[in-house]
Amino acid sequence: MDFLEYQLYSSSKSESHKKKRFRSRYIVFILYTLLGLYFAYKNENKSIGGIIASLGLLWFAFYPIYAKWNYKRHFKKHVEENYKNRINKPVEIDFDENYVNAKDFTSESKINGTELKELIETKNHFFIKLTTDLSLIVPKHSIENQTEFKKRVTELGAEYVDELNWKWK
C-alpha cells in the first residue's frame, strides 16, 4: 500500500516519533527496574523484585518489535480511514517546462517546479516532497523510465535523496 509506506517512512524520519519511541523504551525499562529494586530491598523475598526487574528487561529487549508492529497497525488504520476514497484510484503525473501536472479522479493540480523540495527514492517508491511538506507518492512500478523521471524532477529543482536501503523498523 503506497499511502502506508509513505506514512511509515515519514514516521521513521520524524524527530518527535523517534523521541517518543526512545522515551517509551527507556522510561518503562527504568521504572520497572527501579520498582524491582525497591521490592527486592523492601522485602525479604527478593524474587518479586527480580521478577519485576526482569519484566523491565523483557520490555527493553522486545519493545522495538512491539513498536514496529504497533505503529504499522496504527498507520494502516489511519490510511484505511482517511484515504479510503483515494486508494487504488489512478493518478496521472506529467511534466512540462516548469511545472508538474497531477490529475486524479477529482481534481487537477499544476505545481510550480520551484515548489519541489526533495525527490526521495526508496526501494518501491518515489516521494516528491513539496516545500509545503506535502508529498506526491509515485510507485516505481508505474514509471517506464525511472532514470528520466529522476532527471526531470531534479532538473525542476528537487534535491535527490537516496533512501534505497530504508526499511521500516
Stockholm file with secondary structure:
# STOCKHOLM 1.0

chainA/1-169         MDFLEYQLYSSSKSESHKKKRFRSRYIVFILYTLLGLYFAYKNENKSIGGIIASLGLLWFAFYPIYAKWNYKRHFKKHVEENYKNRINKPVEIDFDENYVNAKDFTSESKINGTELKELIETKNHFFIKLTTDLSLIVPKHSIENQTEFKKRVTELGAEYVDELNWKWK
#=GR chainA/1-169 SS CHHHHHHHHHHHHCHHHHHHHHHHHHHHHHHHHHHHHHHHHHSSCTHHHHHHHHHHHHHHHHHHHHHHHHHHHHHHHHHHHHSTTTTTCCCEEEECSSEEEEECSSCEEEEEGGGEEEEEECSSEEEEEETTSCEEEEEGGGCSCHHHHHHHHHHTTCEEEECTTCCCC
#=GC SS_cons         CHHHHHHHHHHHHCHHHHHHHHHHHHHHHHHHHHHHHHHHHHSSCTHHHHHHHHHHHHHHHHHHHHHHHHHHHHHHHHHHHHSTTTTTCCCEEEECSSEEEEECSSCEEEEEGGGEEEEEECSSEEEEEETTSCEEEEEGGGCSCHHHHHHHHHHTTCEEEECTTCCCC
//
